[in-house]
């Protein structure tokens, strides 16, 4: 380090010592570390991690894992040691690209979206103005226009958001602004009592968003669903009429296309009829299920989507792009900017030398915003519409094939027919098969999935989620989001669950 004395005008003539840094590492050292790390990521994080012969997870309990990992932050660490730690990060992480990872509503490892993600991190851009993010501004608009067209919207708007929960919160906010624009400046006290209507199977982010926006979780009213988990239009209209009679304004209806557990698609046409009748904003949470719009065979699940005011769509789910990639779309061209803009003069100057309509940052509630469009664009550009349609069709086919296997196999009992790629079923151990389905019997069945899940994780061969739902005891929720899945992988699912649970 070299020290330099300088006069500090802010300290009335006192001198201060400025310490200049050594500067960055020599470029050869940087290349050595990054090359080694890249080799490790490809070998350990991609090739081995996605090999069916290897475990999905090397599970350790938290305290045990803390002892293994060198996580403390204090003294500098040399590159070789840091590479060893990076290898441990891969070793003890869940391999979500593994063909037998079905635990969440995402999975797989597409080389094109991964390449886009690597390029995104290398360029480390923030997306708020055209001047600092010219390519990504145009790229985001390109992807959004494409998704709008698939949703039947010709002249709308949209923005990438940090997850579907935030996209749904955007819907709650812009719909409120559209109905009550004074809310932006004067707050909730300027409004009548308002409420949100959502299916009882809607994602919990609707309640979270209502709490965050000051609407209140208690003012999210659940709408009854049918035996397939779909919103009942009759119950929706009855709830609207009840609210109006009490002086409450239902300002938004949140429909779901692909519910989290059952994969249910709400009847959008019937819901749109009701929303138009009562002049209520219709939002569709298609975070999980909107990928069906890419398929001519399955897009009928979302018939009527063009009548919605807004849509949440997560490409990182059914489409298989890397986390995270969530898009909020709306047919109202200016509402995002009108509802969210703060017109920061240091960032969104109106006298710039280029077209400032390309400065999209004021449409967001964020300032710094990660570039998420590139990893979607690279995959779409590489595969084209036809390739993505084939991927979506394959996922739906896998879910239908698993349903056939489960129906034909002793010990498997379906919860319902699949709509999206969710396949929900109970596993019945041998000792409980053929017995009367009494309350005690169901109580025993509810204990099966947690035990099998524990064995699954410890063995590392398969990862599937489970949960109760309403009055239904714990059942497995098998979701297909990984395009590397083959027919033999689907057959492995029923075989492995049978192996893990036959002695229960």
Helices and strands as residue ranges (DSSP letters): E 2-7, G 9-11, E 15-20, H 27-40, I 41-48, H 62-68, H 79-92, E 101-102, H 111-123, H 134-150, E 157-161, H 164-179, H 183-186, G 188-190, E 194-199, H 205-212, G 217-219, E 220-223, H 233-245, E 249-256, H 268-278, E 281-286, G 289-294, G 299-302, G 305-307, E 310-313, E 326-330, H 335-340, G 356-358, G 361-363, H 373-408, E 412-414, E 422-427, G 430-432, H 439-445, H 448-459, E 463-469, E 472-479, H 487-501
